[in-house]
Structures are given as structure tokens and as C-alpha cells.
Amino acid sequence: NNPPVLNAAVMRAARCLILLALLPNVRAHASLRGRLSSPCHCEIDNKHWRKASRKEPKCLFIDLGAGAGSDLEAFAQDKFGPLKNCPSGGDWEAILVEANPVFAATLNELAAHFPGKVQVNASRAAYMCDAKTAFYVNPAETNSIAGFQQAAASLRTELQKLEVETVNINRLLIENTIPGDYVILKMDVEGAEFDILPCMAESPSGSLVDRLYVEEHDPSWGLEGATQSSMQTAMAGLRWQDSWSRHPQQLTSLSATGLGYFFG
């Protein structure tokens, strides 16, 4: 894919930008996580998946763990690069995935400002396969989520259990993108990155992503036993190769400079 939103110098320096940031102030309830079995296992491809049939390429912004949609707003304001440089005369589309239903109305309202350009997958959790899972949230803290992991029994009365369907990210990419697209994938999925990315490394979907931004959490939050070492192996299996590093302050600042493979 030709990167339309980067200038030539940055393009040469960083064909695909990777950020794996282990931030000190991760969302609440990290200590509440126990061990659960995965709701399903890696599915890299399926003959029943329908590949995208459109012919004209565009920019795709895929936000996994979209929250209230602040990164979509940043994308629409050229914070990830000038949208006028997108293929087909500046055409673009966004796909938002957010498990916490408290954000559903906000995301749908935001999408209404961009008619025909934003697909909202509310109350659905990004993962490596299609299934159902449960997570816990603190009703008093709408931006906190305990992810797939089970909360400590003594604190369950303080948390709200939610059951949602998962979205196979490999399928999402294969069914919604074409090789000519310029695809930006942002991932803040509360530890599920340790399951999703190794699976992507084995899937044809991995070659469809041009820029990847990941907030990395504790490896124990994953459900398939991945480690930071195995994550690095998975990344080596993908096509990203650059190794610049700088500590990020926020995801939306990443478009300003090339940021590379980073462990806090």
C-alpha cells in the first residue's frame, strides 16, 4: 500500500509505524484480573468470509477500543495526516469497535457527523475470533474496563458484568479492506493485544495494515499465554520493521513524528 498520509521522507524512514506503549497509568482494575480460558481460539482465515469487492482504494481508520471516539475526531482533523492525500481524491472511512455499551450513543452521534463514512460496532469486543465473552466495568468510572479477565470475587458487587460478542479482527480487515487501501489500525484493548497480534501474524490480514498503534498492557491480561518475547516474535512475522522509539503522551500525537517499537 502506498502511504498517502505521510510525506516522502517519513515514508522512507517508517513504512509502517508501530507503537507498543506500556503506560504507567493503565485503566482501573488491573489487579482484579484472574485467569480465564479464551472464549475462542485464533482464526486466521475462513472460506466463508467475503473479501471486500470495491475497486477504489481509500484510507481506513480502524479504532479498536474506540471509547468516546476522540481518536476518530483527531483522524478527521488531519492529526494522523492530511486526509486530502488519501487515495481516490481523499476518500476515507472509519470502523469503530468498542465493548463498553456506555459509549454506544456517543459513538453513533459522532458517526452521524460523517454520513456514510463511519461504521460503529458498539457493545462488541475486538478479538482474534468470533464468540461471546464477559468483562466487568465500574459503573462509577465510565472509562474503566476490566476486560476479558474475571474480577476478584470479593469485589464483584462493586463491578458490573457485561456480556458482549467479539469481533474477529482478521475477518474485519479481510472483509472491509483491499490491498490498495491505506489502513491505520489503533488498538487499545486491555490486554487482548497479546492474543490478537500473534494471530494476525499468521493471517493474510496482517499484510493489509500500514500503520499500527497499540497500547500494550501487562502480558498476563492476555488469555493465550503470550509474553513480550512472543509478541516480538509475532511482530517480526508481520511486515513492520522500523525501530525508532519515543515515549508517547497520547495516541493522537503520534502522527506528528515517526514513532517505533516501544516498551515502557
N, C-alpha and C positions, 0 to 999 in steps of 0.2 A: 504493500500500500504506500502511495506517495503521501507524506505528511503535509497537508495543505496548511495547517495552522502553525507551523514553525518556519522560521526563516532558514535560509540555506546553511548558515554557519551552525546553528543549533541542530539542524537536521543531521549534518555530518558528525557532530560531536555526540549526539544521542539519538539513534534511530528510534529507539523506544525508551521512554523514561520509566524507571522503576523506583518507587519509594516504599520501603518497608520500615515503618516507624514504630518503635516500641515506646509509647509516650508514658510519662510517669503518672499522669492523672487519667487513667483509663476509666470508663464508665463504672458506676457503682456495682457492687455485689460480686467483685472478682473472687472474694474469699468464700462466697457461698457455693461455689461450684463443686459438684461431686462428679462421679464417673457414671456416665450413661452409655449405653450402646448406641451406635449410629442408627438413625431411623431408616437408613437405606445405604447402599454402597455405590461406589463410583460407577457411573455410566458414561462412557466416553463418546458413544455414538449409538444410533438406532436407525434401522432402515425405515421406520415409520415416521421419523422426523421429516418435516417438509422444509427443504432448503429455501431460502429467500429467492424469489423468482424475478424481482425487479432488475432492471438493467442499468439504471442511472445510479452512480455512486453518490454518497453523501457523507457528512460527518455523523457519527453516532456517539452520543454521550450516555453511557450506561452507569447508573449510580446504584450500587448495592449497599443498602443501609442508608437510604436517602434522607431519613429524618424528616425535617420540615421543608426540605428542598432548597436549602441555602446554596448548595453547590450547583444545582441547576440554574439558579439565578446568576451565580458567578459565571457559569458557562455562557449563558445568554448575553452577558455583559462583556464578552470577549476576555474574561480573566484567564481562560485556558488557551487563548489565541484568537485572532480575528476570524470570526465566522464567515466573513466575506471571502476568505481563502479556501473555504470548504469546496469540495467537488460540485460540479453541476451548478455553478453560479452561486455558491454559498448555501446550498441546501443542507439541512441538518435535521436530526431527530434525537429525542431523548427517551430512555427507558428507565423508569424509577422502580426500585424494589425496596419495600420497607415492611418489616414484620410487625412492628408495633402499630396496632389499629388507631391509636390516639392521633397519628399523623395523617390518617386517610383523608379526612375532609380538607386539611390544609394542602395536601399534595394535589387533590382533584381541583381545588380552587386555583392553585398555581398553574396547573396544566391548562386550565380554561383561558389563561392569558396567551397561550401559544396554540391556537386551534390546529388540530391535525398533526402536531409535532411531538406531543408528549404522551407516552404510554405509561399509565400508572398501575403497578402491581402492588396494591395495598394489602396489608394483612397476609403477606406471603414472605417467606424467609429464603434468602439466597443459599443454595447448597449445591452439591455435586450430583444430585439425583432427585427424582420426583417422589415425594412421600408426604407424610404428615408428622409434625413434631410439636413439642410444647416448650415454652420458655416462661420466665417469670419477670414481671415488672413491678416496680414500686409505684402505686397509683399516685403517690405524693410527688414523685420525681418523673415527669413525663419523658425526660430524655435518658432515663436509665433503663437498662435491659440486662437480664441475666442470661440471655442466650439459650442455647440448647441444654445447658447443664442444669441439673436439678438443684434447687435451693436446699439449704440445710433445714431439716425437719422442724427445728425449734423456731425458725423464722418464717415458716410458710404462711402464718397468719398475717404477716406484715406485707406479703407479696401477693400479686395476682397472677394466677396461672392462665396462660393463653395458649390455645391450640391453633396452629396455622398449617397451611400447605407449604411445602418447599418448592422452589423453582430451580430446576437443573440449569446451571449457568452454561454448561456446554450446549444444551439444547437451545437456550435463549440466543446464544451467539450464532449458532448454525442456522436457526430459523429466521433471524432478523438482520443478519449482515451478509454482505457479499465481499469478495476479495478486494474490490476497488474502493471500498469504504475506508474512511479514516476513523478508527474506533478508539475512544478513550474509555477505559474501564476504571471506575473508582470503587474501592471495596473497603467498607468499614462494617464487618460482620461478626464482631465479638468472638473471635477465635475460630470461626468456621473457615477462615482463610487457610488454616492448616489442613483442612480436608479438601477444599475446593481447588487450590492451586496445584497440588500434586496430581489431582485428577485431570486438570486442564492440560498438564504437561504431557499426558498420554493421549489427549483428544485432538482431533483436527481443529477444534475451536481455538486452540492456543495460537494458531498462526493468523487468526483474524483480528487480534488485538494489537494496536500500535503503541498506546501509552497505558501504563498500568500504575495506579496509585493505591497502595494498600496500607492501612493502619494495622500493624501487627500487634497482637496481644500475646498473652502467655501461651506457649505451646500446649500446655495441659488443658486449655479450653477446647482444643480440637477433640474429635471423637474417634479418630482412626490411628492415634498413636504417633503422629508426625512430630518431628523435632525441628529445631532451627537448622540442623545439619541436613535433614532430609528435605527441608524447604529449599535450601540452597541447591541441592541436587535437582529438585523439581524445576527451579528457575533455570538451571543450566540446560534442562531439557526443552525449555521454551527458547524463543529466539532473542530475548533481551540479553545484551552483553555488556553494556556500559557500567562503570563502577565509580561514578562520582558520588560524593556524599556531603550532605549538609543537614543539620537538624532543622526540620520544618517547624514553623509556628502554626500553620493551619494549611489544610489541603488546598484552599483556594489561592494560596500564594505560590503554588508550585509552577504555574505557567510562566512566571517571570524568569526563571532560570532553569537550566538542566539539573535535575536532582536525580541521584542514582540510588544504588542499592544500599540501604542504611539500616543498621540495627542499633537501637539506642543503647 
